[in-house]
Amino acid sequence: MDRMIYTAMTGATAAQHRQQLLAHNLANVSTTGFRAELATFRAVPVRGDGATTRVFALEATAGHLDAPGPVNPTGRPLDVAAKGGAWFTVQGLDGTEAYTRAGAFEVSPDGTLVSPQGLPVLTDGGAPITVPANAQVDVAADGTVSARVGGAAAQNLGRIKLVTPGADTPIARSEDGLFRPKDGQPLEADAQARVQSGALEGSNVNPIEAMVGMIAAARQFEVQMKMLQNGETNDRSAAQLLSLNG
């Protein structure tokens, strides 16, 4: 059997994976704070007898597009958009710190400030923020949360822990959609990070680019499948020639 089917198979698998990734991005084009996933692949020469004229398509380390999404004013006090490279800190279902750009916060029935997924928003000290009943909540530019009940003075509830990942402290998407440090260690709070209250950051997915990418991936998949069919045809022809000569 011609070994070309194996190289064509890896190319088809890579194209299919990219198609799935682009479809996932396109489905989240309107998701608040969503970061587009990136598909990267590398060509690896096949070592063996003869010249290394064949290559496998292997998936390389994938990441996310770190460009900020559009900021849309909402006027809602609990809608907060992180500025620059800042991220909000929440407590994941596994109890660990996780980071998100989705700032459509809510107050849970027990008075805890939570993310759109219902996860507690954490302060610089790593504690959840508890909001008094019937309070008007405000978020300052530095992430400080305050609450006013009736005509009483505003009460400081704590500062949302804002982190700014860098080249030395990269973060990656986890299976739950939240981001966590690659080394597993929580990031330090960034005192210089700022937010914009009354606004939400949209997804940074470019829908037109995603659609063009899906078309290109579909065509690439078709090319790889044609190569598989050619390999099958060649194998069948070779078998016929061998049976005639035998």
N, C-alpha and C positions, 0 to 999 in steps of 0.2 A: 504493500500500500504506500502511495506517495506520502512523504512526510509533510508535504505542503498543507495537508488538512489540519495538522496541529498548529501551524503558524496562523493559518486562516481562522482557526477556532479561537485562538487567543485574541485576534483582532476583532472578531465578532462579539466575544465576551466583553471586551473593553468598550465597544460601541454601545452595547446593550446597557452596560453599567452607566455610561455617560447619559444615555437617554433617560434612564430612571432618575438620575440625579437632577437633570434639567427639569423633568416633570415635577419632581418634588419642589424645586425652586419656584416653578411657575405656579404651583398650587398655593404657595405661601407669599404671593406677590402683594397681598393685602394684609399680611400678618404683621402686627405691631412689633418693631424692633428686630425683625427676622434678618439673619445674615445668610447671604447666598453661599451655598456649598460649591467648592471648586473640585473639578475632576482633573487629575494630572496622571499622565502615563509616561512610561519610558520604554525605549526599545532595547532589548537585551539580545545580543548575538547568540545564536545556538552554537555551542562548541562541540566539535566532534571530528570525525574523519572528513577530510576535504576542506574546502574553503568555507569560511563562516559567512555564507551568503543569505542565510535565513535568520530572522529575528522573531522573538516573542514580544508581544505587547503586555507589559506588566503594569499594574496599578502602583503608582508611587504614593508617597505620603500626601493625603488630601487635607485641605484646610478650608478656610472660609474667607469670603470677601470682607475686608475690614473697613471698606468705605462707608461713611455714614449715610443713612437713608434720609429722605425728605422729612422736615419737621412741620407738622400741621397743627396750628392752634386749635384748641377745643374750648378753652375757657373753663374747663372743669378743674377744680383745685387739686384733685387727686391724680390728674393726668400729668406725668412728669417725663421730660425728655432729657437724657444725659447728653452733655455737650462734649465735643472732642472725642477722645478715646476712653471716656469714663464708662463704667459698668455698675449696675446696681447689684447688691449682694442679697441673696435669699438663702433660705435653708431648704435643701433638697429633701426628697422623701427618705433618702438614706441618712439624713441627719448631718450631712456635710455642707460646707459652704459652696454655693454655686453662683454664677453670674449671668445676668440677663440685661438686655436693653429694653425690654418691654416694661414701660412705666405706667400702664393703666391700672393703678392700684385701687384696691377696695378695702373696706373695713368689714371683717368677718362678723358673724353673729356674736362671737365672744369678745369682740373689740380689738382684735389683732389686725394690724395693717398687713395685707397680703398682696401678692402679685396676681396677675390675671389667671394663673394656674392654681391659685389658692395657697401658695407657699408663703410662709412668714418672711417679711422684709426685715433684715438684720441691721443693727446699729454698729457703730465703730467698736463697741464692746462685745459684739456677737450675740446680743439679746434681741428678742422680738420687740416690736413697738406696739404698746397697748394704748388704744384711743378711748377716752372717756365717752360715756353714752351721750348722745345728742350733741356732740361737739362739732364745731366747724374746724376742719383741718386745713392747715396751710403748710406748704413746703417752700423753704427759702432757697436762694440760689446756691448755697453751700450744702444743701441736702438736709438742713435742720427742720424737723417736723414739730409744729406747734399746734395746740388745740385751744379753742375758746368755747366755753359753755355759757350761753346767754351773754350777759354784760360783764362777766368776770374777765380778769386779765388773762392774757394768753399764757398757756403752760407749755414749757419745753418738754417734748417727749423723747428727744434724742436726735442724733444725726444719722441719716441713712449711710451705711458704709459704702463709699464709692471707691472703686479700685480702677487703676489704669494699667492694663497689661503692657509689657514692653518686650523688646527683643530677648531680654534675659529671663523674662517671666511670661512666656507665651501661654495661651489658653486654647483649649480645643473643645469641640462640641461632644457632649456625652450622648448616650442612647436616649435620655429623657428630654433632649433638646436644649438643656442648659449647658453652660460652658464652665469648665473647671481647669485649673492649672495642670500642665502636663506632668509636673513633678509631684503632684498630689498635695502640695503645701499651700495653705491659704495665702492670698496676696495681702500685702499691707494696705491699710486705708490711705487714700491720697487726699491730703488736706486741701490741695489746690484744685481738685475736681469740682466742676460746677454743673448745675442742672437748670432746666427751664420749666417752670411750673405753668400749668394750663396749656400744655402742648404734648403731642405724642410724635415719636419718631416712626416713620413708616418703614417698610421693607426696603432693603437696598438692591432687590432683584430688578433687573432691567427686563421687562416682559418681551420686548422686541428682540433683544439679544438672545434671550432664552428660547424663543420660538425659532429663530434662525439656527441656533445650535441644535435644536431637536431635529430640524430638517436635515442638517448636515450629518448628524449622527445616524439618522435613518438611512441616508444614502450610503454612508460608510458601511453600515451593517449589510446592506444589499450587496455591496461589492465583495465583502468577505464571504457571503453565502454563495455568490457566483463562483468564487475561487474553490469553495468546497465542492460545488457541483462539477467544476472542471476536473478536480482531482478524482472524483468518482468516475467521471467519463474516461479519463486516462487509465484508471485502474481497470475498468471494464474492458477497454480496448486492448490493454496489455494481456489480460487474461484470455481474450479471444485469440490473440496471436500465438500465445503459448500453447493453447489447445490445438490449433491448426498444425503447429510445428511438431507437437507431440504425436 
